[in-house]
Amino acid sequence: MFYHSKELQYNARVTKPDPRFARLLLEQFGGGNGELKAAMQYFVQAFSCRNAYPDKYDMLMDIATEEFSHLEIVGATIQMLLTGINGELKNTMEDMEMMDFLDGKASKENYIHQALYNPQFCVLTGGGPSVTDSNGTPWSGAYVNANGDLTVDLRSNIAAESRAKIVYEYLIKFTDDEYVKDTLRFLMTREITHFQQFEAALETIQPNFPPGIMQGDPKYSNLYFNMSPEEDATGPWNQGPSSRLGEEWQKIDQLQTFVEETNGLIDLQPTGTERTEDAVRNLERELGRARSKEVKGANPTENMQWSKKFGRDNTDCDVIE
């Protein structure tokens, strides 16, 4: 159950209306990196881990609910930035102030151009926010990433918080309203907080790399193909030990020759690693059994009910024929 408090989590304030910035701020209302996307992503991800990882379920639901709170903050800010538009649209008199200002087709077009209005504010939403990005593209469920493997989902969330943070950082540069900046700084800071929470949750699942169960073929996991030899660069991504598996990077400069000599990489033998194909297969089987037992053991297969608090099972339910 959700309970709604009429007060915002953060007291959003606006110095004066600014329809231009309201349009930009729509990016965090209904955009691909916005608050609605985050709320729905964490909400959907939580379902598959409720029994197997109840602590992560609790975290995901808490953060998802907070993201809905952030959506409300963004929507309230947009509404305040659009103050006056709805009232003017309600005035149908020909001599209303807006019509005087917009007299003639050219004036109307110039007004929209100069103010960088999102025309939807005037012709569709009546001066309120819309579930779109800053260009009017409707929000889509395609923005939501939920793969059913918590190590993958948490990494998706870390990336999502990173993108949302940088969008707020960019937005701050496009407003001079100190009240609005304060709100955006709060929202940006919470992205940093959530990043750390998802990162900490990921570390409690061990092993968590590579994502999923399958470990990858040691013949190929430490190869660096130098596809641009004319402008060569080196770094910890192609020399020294790899960051997670600790394998020595093998930098391949003459790729065509290398591919030909190894029969299209098929005859390649693992180099620079202590991992063997047999060891990898054994680890996959062990990890697969452990994760399967973990999930199956937490999920009953009959007489199921979602709410544990009520102390009744499905056998108590009336059957409607």
Buried (B, 14 or more C-beta within 10 A) or exposed (E): EEEEEEEBBBEBBBEEBBBBBBBBBBBBBBBBBBBBBBBBBBBBBBEBBBBBBEEBBEBBBEBBBBBBBBBBBBBBBBBBBBBEBBEBBEEEEEEBEBBEEBEEEEEBEEBBEEEEBBEBBBEEBBBBBBBBBBEBEEBEEEBBBBBEBBBBBBBBBBBBBBBBBEBBEEBBEEBEBEBBBBBBBBBBEBBEEBBEBBBEBBEEBEEBEBBBBEBBEBBEBBBBEBEEEEEEEEEEEBEEBBEEBEBEBBEBEEEEEBBEEBEEEEEBEBEBBEBEEEEBEEBBEEBEEEBEEEBEEEEEEEEEBEEEEEEEEEEEEEEEE
